[in-house]
Amino acid sequence: MSRGDNKVGSEKATGGQVSILTGDSRTLLPTLPAESIQCCVTSPPYWGLRDYEHDQQIGAEPSPRAYVDSLVEVFDAVHRVLRPDGTVWLNVGDGYARNGGQGNCGPNAKVGNTKKMIQKRNCKVPEVWGLKDRDLMGLPWRVAFALQEAGWILRSRIVWIKKTAMPESVKNRPTNATEELFLFAKQSGYYYDSKGVREESGANLRNYWRLGPDTSGAGHPAAFPRELARRCILLGSRAGDTILDPFGGSGTTGAVAQEEDRNAILIELNPNYNELAKKRVKSSQRRLRFQV
């Protein structure tokens, strides 16, 4: 995608201002001012899981190693635009290596960069990391360690415990009901508001968050809960700061940032999802005006 193909839209709100950019983060991030972002809250596409209908989508790499390399490239660009005391909150999903079986989708597949291939398992265990049939690939930690090696400071791992887990028919292991959320800092003296979110008892927030799905669908197949975004934003920024989501999806990060008096920049390849994001921002704007 050329820079000429990128489109920018802006939705103003009572709280903060949300700018919605259509294009590849690896192309658009270099156009943003250096050190202009306080906090990045994002969840990239999981490897081999879904087709986001774009030939440059991340998650459709031919191997999980290439997927990790793609994310390192994106967050190298995030590093430039993040303020010295800024943080990154990154949610990444895992998958299993597998030979055999009749499934037609899932992160077990070696996938290609086409819509036909992204959800077609070819039943081949990737030849990386010593993976064997049925191995849990450990992708979240492999991404985290790669970013750590690239210069990021890995400060915390938060376990997102899902109140409503996706049903699984497996009989040889427990059903997956958690995901990883990592906190990265650009430097040791980063901003973190420990009073931004507290336990109900008033104690310091712990590193496991039990969160359920939002009551209304976001129109996106993998939207994370608003409360997850809210916690990251309140812990990692001040009112008036700018929040970045380089994988904007349906706009959860932008809508929540706006409600919490932050500005936001969302970047998303698929223009259809950006239309969803605009609707969510407008809905958030209406709620704010009603409250006022």
GIPE-V571081 format. One record per residue. PHI is phi in whole degrees, -180 to 180 (NA if undefined). PSI is psi in degrees with one decimal (none if undefined). Layout:
BEGIN
phi | psi
PHI | PSI
PHI | PSI
END
This chain:
BEGIN
phi | psi
NA | 127.4
-82 | 160.7
-63 | -26.7
-66 | -20.3
-84 | -11.3
-76 | 138.7
-123 | 145.2
-123 | 132.4
-125 | 155.0
-135 | 129.8
-116 | 114.0
-87 | 143.4
-137 | 167.2
-62 | -37.7
-81 | -90.7
-112 | 179.8
-106 | 133.6
-113 | 120.9
-103 | 130.1
-116 | 116.7
-111 | 134.3
-104 | 118.5
157 | -174.4
-86 | 129.1
-56 | -35.2
-68 | -20.3
-93 | -39.3
-83 | -35.0
-58 | -39.3
-64 | -14.1
-89 | -9.9
-84 | 151.8
-62 | 142.5
-63 | 143.0
53 | 42.9
-106 | -6.1
-113 | 133.3
-89 | -36.5
-149 | 135.3
-113 | 123.8
-126 | 116.6
-158 | 161.7
-140 | 104.5
-71 | 162.6
-56 | 140.3
-79 | 148.6
-66 | 124.9
70 | 13.5
-93 | -48.5
-136 | 155.1
-96 | 117.5
-97 | 15.7
61 | 47.5
-154 | 136.3
-73 | -7.8
-108 | 12.3
-64 | 141.4
-81 | 142.6
110 | -11.4
-110 | 18.9
-66 | 155.7
-70 | -11.4
-152 | 156.2
-64 | -28.3
-65 | -41.7
-65 | -34.3
-62 | -45.7
-61 | -42.9
-62 | -38.0
-63 | -41.9
-69 | -37.5
-60 | -39.9
-62 | -44.4
-62 | -45.6
-79 | -15.6
-63 | -40.7
-71 | -35.2
-63 | -39.2
-55 | -40.1
-66 | -40.2
-87 | -11.6
-80 | 140.0
-64 | 157.3
-56 | -32.7
-100 | 18.9
-82 | 167.4
-134 | 159.4
-123 | 132.0
-115 | 112.7
-123 | 120.2
-104 | 122.3
-132 | 139.1
-97 | 165.1
-110 | -178.2
-165 | 170.0
-112 | 143.7
-86 | 139.4
-154 | 138.5
-108 | 136.5
86 | -179.9
99 | 165.6
-114 | 5.3
-63 | 155.3
-117 | 9.6
-160 | 173.0
122 | 162.5
-76 | 7.0
-80 | -14.1
-83 | 150.4
-90 | 122.0
-119 | 163.0
-113 | 175.7
-90 | 41.8
-133 | 156.9
-62 | -36.7
-67 | -31.3
-90 | -27.5
-61 | -30.9
-113 | 25.6
-119 | 107.5
-73 | 128.5
-101 | 8.4
58 | 44.2
-126 | 122.9
-69 | 127.4
-60 | 139.3
-88 | 62.6
-142 | 152.7
60 | 18.8
69 | 24.0
-66 | 141.9
-125 | 166.7
-54 | 129.2
80 | 2.3
-66 | 136.1
-73 | 125.2
-75 | -22.3
69 | 31.8
-59 | -41.0
-58 | -44.9
-72 | -33.2
-66 | -39.2
-65 | -44.8
-61 | -44.5
-68 | -35.4
-66 | -40.2
-69 | -36.8
-61 | -44.4
-66 | -29.0
-79 | -3.9
121 | -10.7
-73 | 148.7
-95 | 117.7
-86 | 108.8
-100 | -29.9
-160 | 150.7
-118 | 121.3
-107 | 134.2
-93 | 118.0
-88 | 110.2
-93 | 119.1
-85 | 122.3
-62 | -35.5
-122 | 101.7
-87 | 150.3
-65 | 128.3
-61 | 142.5
-133 | 141.2
-92 | 11.9
-67 | 147.9
-124 | 5.2
-121 | 13.2
-164 | 163.5
-67 | 152.9
-68 | 135.3
-70 | 128.4
-140 | 17.1
-136 | 159.2
-139 | 164.7
-97 | 142.1
-130 | 121.8
-107 | 141.0
-106 | 119.3
-115 | 148.9
-124 | 152.4
-80 | -33.5
-147 | 168.4
-67 | -30.4
-93 | 66.0
-96 | 162.7
-84 | 129.5
-150 | 119.4
-95 | 94.4
-65 | -16.4
-94 | -3.9
-63 | -38.6
-142 | 130.4
-125 | 163.1
-66 | 160.8
-58 | -29.6
-76 | -11.4
95 | -3.9
-75 | 164.3
-56 | 138.8
-60 | 135.5
-90 | 169.7
-95 | 32.5
-138 | 129.0
-121 | 116.9
-92 | 107.6
-132 | 142.1
-103 | 170.9
-70 | 156.6
-67 | 149.3
-67 | -32.1
-109 | 138.5
-66 | 146.5
-92 | -5.3
79 | 11.9
-127 | 138.2
-70 | -11.3
-144 | 43.6
-75 | 133.8
-87 | 162.5
-63 | 146.0
-59 | -36.1
-66 | -33.1
-63 | -48.1
-63 | -41.8
-60 | -44.6
-62 | -45.7
-62 | -41.8
-67 | -44.6
-69 | -33.8
-76 | -30.5
-108 | 6.3
-155 | 168.8
-110 | 162.9
-57 | 135.5
92 | -13.8
-71 | 167.0
-108 | 131.0
-107 | 140.1
-116 | 137.9
-130 | 103.8
-75 | -5.4
-128 | 71.8
-63 | -29.1
54 | -129.6
-88 | 4.5
93 | 17.8
-55 | -48.6
-60 | -43.5
-67 | -43.5
-63 | -42.8
-70 | -41.4
-58 | -44.0
-60 | -44.3
-66 | -25.6
-100 | 22.0
62 | 33.8
-113 | 155.9
-88 | 163.3
-148 | 149.1
-124 | 121.8
-112 | 136.2
-123 | 128.7
-148 | 133.9
-67 | -44.3
-85 | 114.9
-63 | -25.9
-65 | -40.1
-69 | -32.1
-67 | -31.5
-66 | -39.5
-62 | -41.9
-62 | -41.3
-62 | -40.3
-65 | -39.7
-68 | -37.3
-64 | -43.1
-65 | -38.3
-64 | -41.2
-64 | -39.7
-61 | -42.4
-64 | -40.1
-63 | -40.7
-63 | -43.6
-66 | -36.4
-66 | -39.6
-66 | -36.2
-69 | none
END
